Amino acid sequence: MDDMDNPKEPLIQKLRVLIRFSVRSLAVLMTLVILWGVVDVAWEIYMKLRTPPVMLMNISDILATFGAFMAVLIAIEIFINITIYLRDDVIHVKIVMATALMAIARKVIILDFKVVEPSYMFATAAVVFATSIGYWLVVKHVDTRAVSHNDVDQCFENPDECSLEETDRKI
């Protein structure tokens, strides 16, 4: 019989170690991306303020700067997602949805309404609306739907101590 559902199975344990190493590597790389993003934002502001007219930015420069700021904030949110996954070994849908909303907000902020077609704007509005509704639903129900991997592992280790009613209540 295949024992892949058992968390004590040696292959699964080795794969989990590999995945945790990969996630830690992603956290280090995301930290570097955030630092490079901050340096890039500072450099862009410096260069825009140096070019004539000196110490002035037009509206497109300001919007581009806002987009760069939002990109760094999105990278920070992704880093938070990674660190929470490392800590809890669970993907928190609420934080992932918040990150998606930030990414969509960045897209909306940097849209050039003179160039974008109306169908693209309507599609973007639909994505914003759908993601907002999804986030609202997750926030409304997130506390009643959370089950950690530790709870599942405990049920595998001690199936007699896991009642069906308690598991249903957690799910």
C-alpha positions as a Markdown table, in Angstrom:
| # | Residue | x | y | z |
|---|---|---|---|---|
| 1 | Met | 0.0 | 0.0 | 0.0 |
| 2 | Asp | 1.2 | 3.5 | -0.9 |
| 3 | Asp | 1.9 | 5.5 | 2.3 |
| 4 | Met | 2.3 | 9.0 | 0.7 |
| 5 | Asp | -0.5 | 10.4 | 3.0 |
| 6 | Asn | 1.6 | 9.6 | 6.1 |
| 7 | Pro | 3.7 | 12.6 | 7.2 |
| 8 | Lys | 6.2 | 10.2 | 8.7 |
| 9 | Glu | 7.0 | 8.6 | 5.3 |
| 10 | Pro | 10.7 | 9.3 | 4.6 |
| 11 | Leu | 10.3 | 10.6 | 1.0 |
| 12 | Ile | 7.7 | 13.1 | 2.2 |
| 13 | Gln | 9.9 | 14.2 | 5.0 |
| 14 | Lys | 12.8 | 14.8 | 2.6 |
| 15 | Leu | 10.6 | 16.6 | 0.2 |
| 16 | Arg | 9.3 | 18.9 | 3.0 |
| 17 | Val | 12.9 | 19.7 | 4.0 |
| 18 | Leu | 13.7 | 20.6 | 0.3 |
| 19 | Ile | 10.6 | 22.8 | 0.1 |
| 20 | Arg | 11.4 | 24.6 | 3.3 |
| 21 | Phe | 15.0 | 25.2 | 2.0 |
| 22 | Ser | 13.5 | 26.5 | -1.2 |
| 23 | Val | 11.1 | 28.9 | 0.6 |
| 24 | Arg | 14.0 | 30.2 | 2.8 |
| 25 | Ser | 16.0 | 30.8 | -0.4 |
| 26 | Leu | 13.0 | 32.7 | -1.8 |
| 27 | Ala | 12.9 | 34.8 | 1.3 |
| 28 | Val | 16.6 | 35.8 | 0.9 |
| 29 | Leu | 16.1 | 36.6 | -2.7 |
| 30 | Met | 13.0 | 38.6 | -2.0 |
| 31 | Thr | 14.9 | 40.6 | 0.6 |
| 32 | Leu | 17.5 | 41.4 | -2.1 |
| 33 | Val | 14.7 | 42.4 | -4.6 |
| 34 | Ile | 13.2 | 44.7 | -1.9 |
| 35 | Leu | 16.6 | 46.4 | -1.3 |
| 36 | Trp | 17.2 | 46.8 | -5.0 |
| 37 | Gly | 13.7 | 48.2 | -5.4 |
| 38 | Val | 14.3 | 50.8 | -2.7 |
| 39 | Val | 17.6 | 51.8 | -4.2 |
| 40 | Asp | 15.9 | 52.0 | -7.7 |
| 41 | Val | 13.1 | 54.2 | -6.3 |
| 42 | Ala | 15.6 | 56.6 | -4.7 |
| 43 | Trp | 17.7 | 56.7 | -7.9 |
| 44 | Glu | 14.7 | 57.4 | -10.1 |
| 45 | Ile | 13.5 | 60.3 | -7.8 |
| 46 | Tyr | 17.1 | 61.7 | -7.7 |
| 47 | Met | 17.4 | 61.5 | -11.6 |
| 48 | Lys | 13.9 | 63.0 | -12.2 |
| 49 | Leu | 14.7 | 65.9 | -9.8 |
| 50 | Arg | 18.1 | 66.5 | -11.4 |
| 51 | Thr | 16.8 | 66.9 | -15.0 |
| 52 | Pro | 15.5 | 70.3 | -16.1 |
| 53 | Pro | 13.3 | 71.8 | -14.7 |
| 54 | Val | 15.4 | 71.1 | -11.7 |
| 55 | Met | 13.5 | 69.9 | -8.5 |
| 56 | Leu | 10.2 | 69.6 | -10.4 |
| 57 | Met | 8.3 | 66.5 | -11.5 |
| 58 | Asn | 5.4 | 66.4 | -13.9 |
| 59 | Ile | 2.3 | 64.3 | -13.3 |
| 60 | Ser | 3.6 | 61.3 | -15.3 |
| 61 | Asp | 6.8 | 61.3 | -13.3 |
| 62 | Ile | 4.9 | 61.3 | -10.1 |
| 63 | Leu | 2.6 | 58.5 | -11.3 |
| 64 | Ala | 5.7 | 56.5 | -12.4 |
| 65 | Thr | 7.2 | 57.1 | -8.9 |
| 66 | Phe | 4.0 | 55.9 | -7.2 |
| 67 | Gly | 4.1 | 52.8 | -9.4 |
| 68 | Ala | 7.7 | 52.1 | -8.3 |
| 69 | Phe | 6.7 | 52.6 | -4.6 |
| 70 | Met | 3.8 | 50.2 | -5.1 |
| 71 | Ala | 6.1 | 47.6 | -6.7 |
| 72 | Val | 8.4 | 47.7 | -3.6 |
| 73 | Leu | 5.3 | 47.5 | -1.3 |
| 74 | Ile | 4.1 | 44.4 | -3.3 |
| 75 | Ala | 7.5 | 42.8 | -2.9 |
| 76 | Ile | 7.3 | 43.4 | 0.9 |
| 77 | Glu | 3.8 | 41.8 | 0.9 |
| 78 | Ile | 5.2 | 38.8 | -1.0 |
| 79 | Phe | 8.1 | 38.6 | 1.6 |
| 80 | Ile | 5.5 | 38.6 | 4.4 |
| 81 | Asn | 3.6 | 35.8 | 2.6 |
| 82 | Ile | 6.9 | 33.8 | 2.5 |
| 83 | Thr | 7.8 | 34.4 | 6.1 |
| 84 | Ile | 4.3 | 33.5 | 7.3 |
| 85 | Tyr | 4.4 | 30.3 | 5.3 |
| 86 | Leu | 7.7 | 29.4 | 6.9 |
| 87 | Arg | 6.3 | 30.1 | 10.3 |
| 88 | Asp | 2.9 | 28.5 | 10.1 |
| 89 | Asp | 3.4 | 26.1 | 7.1 |
| 90 | Val | 0.0 | 27.3 | 5.9 |
| 91 | Ile | -0.8 | 29.6 | 3.0 |
| 92 | His | -2.9 | 32.5 | 4.3 |
| 93 | Val | -5.4 | 33.3 | 1.7 |
| 94 | Lys | -6.2 | 36.7 | 3.3 |
| 95 | Ile | -2.7 | 37.9 | 2.9 |
| 96 | Val | -2.4 | 36.6 | -0.7 |
| 97 | Met | -5.6 | 38.3 | -1.6 |
| 98 | Ala | -4.4 | 41.6 | 0.0 |
| 99 | Thr | -1.2 | 41.3 | -2.1 |
| 100 | Ala | -3.3 | 40.8 | -5.3 |
| 101 | Leu | -5.3 | 43.9 | -4.4 |
| 102 | Met | -2.1 | 45.9 | -4.0 |
| 103 | Ala | -0.9 | 44.6 | -7.4 |
| 104 | Ile | -4.1 | 45.6 | -9.0 |
| 105 | Ala | -4.1 | 49.0 | -7.3 |
| 106 | Arg | -0.6 | 49.5 | -8.7 |
| 107 | Lys | -1.8 | 48.7 | -12.1 |
| 108 | Val | -4.7 | 51.2 | -11.8 |
| 109 | Ile | -2.4 | 53.9 | -10.4 |
| 110 | Ile | 0.0 | 53.7 | -13.4 |
| 111 | Leu | -2.6 | 53.4 | -16.1 |
| 112 | Asp | -2.3 | 56.1 | -18.8 |
| 113 | Phe | -6.0 | 56.8 | -19.6 |
| 114 | Lys | -5.0 | 58.6 | -22.8 |
| 115 | Val | -3.5 | 55.4 | -24.2 |
| 116 | Val | -5.6 | 52.6 | -22.7 |
| 117 | Glu | -8.7 | 51.4 | -24.6 |
| 118 | Pro | -12.1 | 51.4 | -22.8 |
| 119 | Ser | -12.4 | 47.6 | -23.0 |
| 120 | Tyr | -9.1 | 47.3 | -21.1 |
| 121 | Met | -10.4 | 49.8 | -18.4 |
| 122 | Phe | -13.6 | 47.8 | -18.1 |
| 123 | Ala | -11.7 | 44.5 | -17.8 |
| 124 | Thr | -9.4 | 46.1 | -15.1 |
| 125 | Ala | -12.5 | 47.4 | -13.2 |
| 126 | Ala | -14.0 | 43.9 | -13.3 |
| 127 | Val | -10.8 | 42.4 | -11.9 |
| 128 | Val | -10.7 | 45.0 | -9.2 |
| 129 | Phe | -14.3 | 44.3 | -8.3 |
| 130 | Ala | -13.9 | 40.5 | -8.4 |
| 131 | Thr | -10.8 | 40.6 | -6.3 |
| 132 | Ser | -12.3 | 43.0 | -3.8 |
| 133 | Ile | -15.4 | 40.8 | -3.4 |
| 134 | Gly | -13.1 | 37.8 | -3.0 |
| 135 | Tyr | -11.0 | 39.6 | -0.3 |
| 136 | Trp | -14.2 | 40.6 | 1.5 |
| 137 | Leu | -15.4 | 37.0 | 1.5 |
| 138 | Val | -12.1 | 35.7 | 2.7 |
| 139 | Val | -11.9 | 38.3 | 5.5 |
| 140 | Lys | -15.5 | 37.6 | 6.5 |
| 141 | His | -14.9 | 33.8 | 6.7 |
| 142 | Val | -11.2 | 33.4 | 7.3 |
| 143 | Asp | -11.3 | 32.7 | 11.0 |
| 144 | Thr | -13.8 | 29.9 | 10.7 |
| 145 | Arg | -12.1 | 28.1 | 7.8 |
| 146 | Ala | -8.5 | 27.9 | 9.0 |
| 147 | Val | -6.8 | 24.5 | 9.6 |
| 148 | Ser | -3.1 | 24.2 | 10.0 |
| 149 | His | -0.8 | 21.4 | 8.8 |
| 150 | Asn | 0.0 | 20.8 | 12.4 |
| 151 | Asp | -3.6 | 19.9 | 13.1 |
| 152 | Val | -3.6 | 17.5 | 10.2 |
| 153 | Asp | -0.3 | 16.0 | 11.2 |
| 154 | Gln | -1.6 | 15.4 | 14.8 |
| 155 | Cys | -4.6 | 13.6 | 13.3 |
| 156 | Phe | -2.3 | 11.3 | 11.3 |
| 157 | Glu | -0.1 | 10.6 | 14.4 |
| 158 | Asn | -3.0 | 10.1 | 16.8 |
| 159 | Pro | -6.2 | 9.3 | 14.8 |
| 160 | Asp | -8.0 | 8.2 | 17.9 |
| 161 | Glu | -7.7 | 11.7 | 19.4 |
| 162 | Cys | -9.2 | 13.4 | 16.3 |
| 163 | Ser | -12.9 | 13.4 | 16.3 |
| 164 | Leu | -14.9 | 13.9 | 13.1 |
| 165 | Glu | -16.9 | 16.7 | 14.7 |
| 166 | Glu | -13.8 | 18.6 | 15.9 |
| 167 | Thr | -12.2 | 18.3 | 12.4 |
| 168 | Asp | -15.5 | 19.5 | 10.8 |
| 169 | Arg | -15.6 | 22.4 | 13.3 |
| 170 | Lys | -12.1 | 23.5 | 12.3 |
| 171 | Ile | -12.8 | 23.2 | 8.6 |
